[in-house]
Amino acid sequence: MAYTKIHAIKASISSAVAYICNPKKTDEKLLIDSFGCSPETAALDFKFALSKGRSSDNNKGFHLIQSFMPGEVSYDEAHQIGIELADRLLQTKYSYVVATHIDHNHIHNHIVFCATDNIEHKKYDDNRRSYYHIRELSDQLCQEHNLSVIIPGPKRGLKYNEWLAQKNGTSWKEKLRNDIDECIKISNSYDHFVELIKAKGYEVKGQDFGEGSAKYIAFRPLEGKQFVRGSARSLGPEYSKEEIKNRIDNNIEKSKQKIPFPKKQPVNLDETKTVDDMLKRQPKDPLKGPRTTLIDTSIDKFQQSPGLLQWANVQNLKAMASAYASANSIAELEVKIAEQKTLVKTSKESLVALEKKMKPAADILHYAEIYQTNLRYHNAMAKSKDPDRYYRNHDTEINLFNAAEHALKSIYGINPDKMNYKKMSEQFQLMLDKKATLSETWKSAEKELSSLEKQLQELQSYLELQQLPTQEEVKEEPEKQTPEETKSKDKKTTLQ
């Protein structure tokens, strides 16, 4: 399990990098990695990338923190997860430094990355959607590494102490949500709800509507020290006063509706038909087909009413025929699922392999750009009559050039004087295009697989509810004999 938070860096990149790379926190700098820069030159590399961008905001970088539950992960595994998170989030476009701190009982990763990417020179868009994306990626990595995952409330994350309290049953916010839900179920109006929640011991304010009223309703228990708003941020989107009123009105409206019965008497089901036979039936008009969700006929109201039970059975059969019109049999559906799983696995493996190749390629391309851009400063200093003075005036450009030259030669074994930057850019663009295609294939295959598995799950649920025989079971049943055949058999037995 890991929880995440992120904030923008507007002041000093050097200070942020120096903090996360503290030797005392990172096992003497063993748990530090970087991409598109080095920890020593990160501030200069970020400055170079920022100079290419056109955005007017003053964000220089971002500081992302990923914290793990105490005792759940080792130092090396936590650091590997941090690198994988940075790679998946930043897509080999942004320079970053990742460091794993082990000075607390909860191991945590720090990722400082540039606000401008090295490929398209666009600023990172930090908003609610991008944060949810970070959280989703972090959860995926935790699942892949067999770690637990925080289960969030609807459309909002939980702070670690809130999640732990909720897990242990001690969260007073969770108790408040449950009390609100309970009052909504039994309320016959919004005013009635306010009376009921007050009767449970809560102090309420801001419940009125209209001009001059408060924007949020707020609740405070008797033992509470402060009010908590009924907002998406505090309790969730379903707990604003507008949504509370809507939920009450919907409950009232549903209570007025009658259970629909068919106008015509439904035909009797042929008990000799198998499930596969019934799945071949299709609605006459797919656009006007039957419902696609199954009715649970095990509840009391269906068991106590034979007519309602028969109607529900017919509706379920129509739903099954509509949902599985594309499959001639259950076996065919299972084959489709197996084929789709293979496609998902293959496209995912190809995507991961391509991303592994792209990471060093993007790093080389970034250093090649820095080398070419600042080569003229290096040459000018070599020709200058006063190299020291020239260096003082252009120290940033010359340091960037030296760092890029060192990385190309020492890390990647490339002679900068002989590299073709234009050709390298074209090759990397081809890799980007291929990655986009593979990514689309993988996402589409996953979506199709999810749809097929949902169909199979509904079919299995339906079989459990109805306990209908399969073709194999029908074949194994003894043939039914007519009364004449039975008498003839008894007569032969008597004669013998």
N, C-alpha and C positions, 0 to 999 in steps of 0.2 A: 504494500500500500504506500502511495506517495501523494502528497498534496503540493500544489504549486502556487506561486505568486510571482508577479512581474511588475517592474516599475521602470520608468524612463530615466536615463542619465543625462542631465543637462549641464553639469558642471565639469568634472574632471574624469576622463577615462583612465588616466594614469593612476589616480587614487583608487578607483574601483578595482582595476586589475591588480594593483599592489595589495589590496585588502584580500581578495580571493586567493592570491598566490602566496599568502603567508606560509612560510615553511613549517611553522609550529602547528598549523591547521591541516596541512596537506601531506603529512608524512615526509617532511623534508623535500617537498616539491616532486615527490614521485607520482602523486595523483593529480597531475596537471597535463592538459593537452590543448592544442590549438589548431585552427584552420585558417588559412589566408593571412596569417600573421604569426608572430611569436609573442609570448608574454612581455618580452623586453621592448618590442617595437609596436605593440598593439595601438598605442595612442597615435603614432605616426601613420600606421596603416589605416586606421579609422579616419584620420584627418584627410588622407589622400582620397579615400572613397567618398567622404562627405563633400569634398570639393567638386566631385563629378555630378553630384545631385542638384536638383533644381527646386527642392522643397524649401519653404520659408520657415518651417518650424525649427526650434533650437534643440531638438533631441539629437544628442551625439551617439547614443547607444542605448541598450536596454540590459537590465540586470534581472535574470530569471533564476529563481530558487526552486529546487525540487527536493523535498524532505521525505525521508522514509521512516516508517515506524521502528522504534527501538528494537534491536535484536533480530530484525527480519532479513537483513541483507549484509553481505560482507563488503569490505572496503573496495575491493577490485570490481565486484559486480555492480556496486552503486556507481562507480566511476564509468564503467562500460555503459550503463543505462543512461548516464548523463551525456556521453558522447553520441549515443544513438538518438537521444532526444534532440540534441542540437542538430544532428545531420538531417533528421526527418522534418524538423520544424523549418530549418533555414535552407534546405534543399540545395546545398553546395553553392549558395549565392552570397551569403553574408560571412564576413570574417568573425571568428569567435574565439574565446578562451574559456575552457571549462576546467573547474577545479573542484575536488571533492574534499569537504571538511570532515574531519573525524575527531574533533576536539569536544564534541558533545555526545550524549548517549544516543541521539538520533542522527544518523549520518545524513548529510545533505549535500547536494550539488549546487555550485554557483556557475552560471553561464552568462558571461558578458559578451554581447555581440554588437556589431556596428549597426547603426540605424539605417545606413544606405548599403544596398547590395552592390557587389562587384561586377555584375553582368549587365543589368539594365539601368543601374544607378537610380533605383527607386527606393523611397523611404519605406521602412517597415510600418504597416498600419496596425497600431495597437488599439484594439477596441474590444467590445464584449465578445464578438464572434471569434476573433483571433485568440482570446483567452480560453474560450471553450474548446478551440482546436488544440491548444497546448494541453489542456486537461485531458482531452480525449487521447492524444498521442501518449501522454504519460501513463494513462490507464492501460492502453494497449501494450506498452512495453512491460508494465508490471505483470500483466497476464502472461505475456510471452516468457517472462522470467519466473513464472509460478509464484508471484507475490499477490497479496490481497489487494483489493481495489475498493476505494471509498464509493459507496452508493449515495449519490447526491439527491437532494430534493428536486422537485420539478423546476428545471431551467435555472438552477442556481447551485453554486458550490457550497460546501460546508467547511468551516474552519475546523482544524484538527480537534480542538477541545470540544467543539459542538458535536462532531462526528463520534468521538469517543464517549461523550455523555449520552448521546442518543443510543449508541450501541449498548451501553450499560443500563439504559432505562432511566437515566437521571437528568435528561434534558428537559428543562421547564418549557422551552419553546415547543418541543414535540408534544408535551402535555397540553399546551395552549392550543396547538393545531387540532389535537384530538377532541378537546372540549368544544372548539368552534364547530368542527365537523358534526359532533353529536347534537349540538344545539340547532344547526341548520336542518338536520334530518327531521326534527320534531317541531320546527317553527311553522306557524301558519301565516306569518308576515315578518317583515324586516324588524318592525318595532317589537314583535314578540321575541325575536332572536335577541335583541338587545336586553330585554328583560331576563331572558333565560341565562345569558352569559354573565349578567350581573349576579343572578341568583347563585351561580357557581362560585362566587367570591371574587370576580374580576372587577376592577375599576375600569370604566370605559370613558373615552373622550373622543371628540371628533367624529361622532357617529352620524351627525346631521348632514343632509344634502341641501343644496341651494346656494345662493349668493352669500358670500361672507363666511361660509362654513370651512372647516379645516379640510385640507386635501386628503389626509389619511385618517382612518380610524386607528385608535391606539388602545392597547390593553395592558393592565398591570395587575398581577396577582396580589393577594393580601401580603405575602411574604416578600414580594418583589421590591427592588429599590428604584426601578425606572420603568417607564412605559416602553413598549415595543410596538412599532408601527405595523399596520396591516398592509405591508408593501411587498413587492416582488423581492426586494433586497433583504428584508428582514424575515418574512415568513413564507414568501412564495406568491406567485401571481394570483392564486385562487383565494387569497385572504384579504384583498382590498375590499372596501365597503361596497364598491360597485359589483364586484364579483360575488360577494356574499349575498347581496340582494338578488342578483341574477340566479344564483344557485337555489335560493329559496323559492323564487318565482317558478323556476323550472320544475322543482319538486311538486309544487302546487298544481302546475299544469299537467304533469304526468299522472298525478293522483286522480284527475278528472277523466282521463282517457280510459275507455273500456277495452277489454281484450278482444281483438278481432276474431270473428269466426267466419269460415267460408260460407258463401251464399248457397253453393251447391254441395250436395252430399259427395264427399270424395270417394273415388273408387276403391274397392278392397285391394290390398296388396297381395300379389302372388307370392306365397311363401316359398315356392320352389325356385324362385329366381335367386341367383347368386349376386354378390356385391358387384362383381365385374360386369354382369349383365345389366345391372341398373345403372352403372357408370356410363354405359354407351348411350343412354337416353340424353337428348340435348333439347334445350328450349327452342321453340319455333323461331323466335326472334332474339338473338343474343343481346340486343340493346334493351329488350324488355324482359329479360330473363328473370328467374326467381332470385331470392336473396342469396348472398354468398356466405353468411354466417350461420353457424349451426345452433339449433335450439337445444338446451339441456333439458331433456324430458325426464330426468331423474328426480326433479323437484316435486313437491307434494301436489301442486295444483294440476299437474299433468297426470300423476298417478291416480288422483281422485276423480278425474273426468275422462272416461274412455273416448268421448267425442273429441275433446281437446287434444288428447294424446294421439289419436289417429290423424288429426289435422297437422300436428307438429311433425309426425313421421313423414307425411307427404311433403311438407315444406323442406324438411331435411334432405329428402331424396331429390327434390328439385335443386336444392343448393349444391348437392354433391354432383349432380349431372352438369350443372353450370360450371362449377369450379374445375371439374376434371374432363371437360368436353374435349380438350386437346390430347388427352391420354386415353388410349383404348383399354388399358388395364393398369392395375396397381404396379405390376412388374415393369411396365413401360415407364411409369413415373419414377420408379427407383433407378432405372437405367439412366434416365435424364439427369437425376440428381448426381449419380456417380460420374457421368460425363462432365457435368458442370463443376464438380469438385476438382476434377483433373485440370480443367481450364483455369480455375481460380489458382490452384497450386502452381501450375506452370507459368502463368502470367506474373504471379507474385515473385517466384524465384527468378524469372528473367528481369523483373524490375529491380530486385535487390542486387543482382549481379551487375546490372548496368549502373546503378547508383554507386557501387563500390569502385567502378572504373571512372565514374565522373568526378568523384571527390578529389583524387590527385590531379586529374586533368584540369579541374576548375582552379585548384591551387597553383598549378604551373602557369595557367593563363593569367591569373591575377598577378603573380610575380613578374611575368613577362611584360604585362602592361606597365607596371611600376618601373621596371628596368628601362623600357623604351621611353617612357615619359620623362624620366629624370636623367637619361644618358647625357643630354646636352649640358647639364650642370656639372656632371663628372668631367666631361671633356673640357669645359670652360675653366674649371679649377686647375686642371692639369696644364693648361696654357697660360694661366694667370701669372703675372709677375709677383703677386702677393697672395699665395694660396691660402694662408691663414686668414687673411681678411675676407677673402671670397667665401671661405667656409663659414665664417661667423655670419655672413649675410644670407647664406643659403644652406644652413646646417640641416634643416628638415629634408630638403630635396636630396641632398647628398647622403644622409643617413638612410633614407628610403632606398636609394639606389644601391648602397652597399649591402643592405639587408636582403634585397631582392637578388642581387648577384650571388651572395653567399648561399641563399636557399636553392637557387637554380643549380649551382655547381655542386654544393656539398650534399644536399638532400636528394636531388633528382638526377645528378650527373649530366646536366645539360650545359652545353657551351652557349652562353647567351648571344655571342656574336654570330652564330650560325643558325639560330632559330628563325622560323618563318611565322611571325605573329599572325598574319592574315590567314594563312592556311590553318593554324591552330584554332583560330576563332571560328572558321567555317566548320571544322571537324567537331568542335564542341557544340555548335548550333545543331548539327545533325544528331548529336547525342541527346540534346534537349528535345528535339522533335520526336525522336524514338521513345524517349521517356514519357512524353505526353500521350503518345499512342498506347504504350503499354499500360500506363496508369488508367486510361479510359477503358481499355479492355478488361483490366482487373476489376475496376469498380462496377462495370456493367455485368461482369460474370458473377460477382458477389451479390449484386442486387437480384439477378435471376435465380441464383442458388437459394437465396433467402426466400424468394417467392415459392419456389418448388418445395422447399422444406416445410414451409407453412402449410402448403396444400396437403402434404403427406401427414403432417401433424394433425390437421383437421380431420383427415380421413381416419386416422387411428383413434382420435377422440370419438368420432362418430361410431366406429365399430365397437368401442368400449361401451358406449351408451346403448346401442341397439343390439349388440351381440349377434349380428347377422352371420350366417355361415359363409365361408369362402368356398371356392370351387373345389378345393381339395377335400374339405369336410363333407361337401355334398356327395362327392364320389365315394367316400368311405361309408356313408350311411347305407344300411340294407334297403333293398328295393321294397316298396310298399306292395302288399298283396291284396287282391280283391277278395270279398267274402267267399266267392265260389272257389277260388284257388285254395283258400284256407280250409274249407269243408272237404275238398278233394284230398288235401294232404292228410287231414285227420282220418279220413276213411281208409286211405292206404295204410296208415299206421295201425288202425284197428285190425285190418285183414292180416297183417303180418303177425 
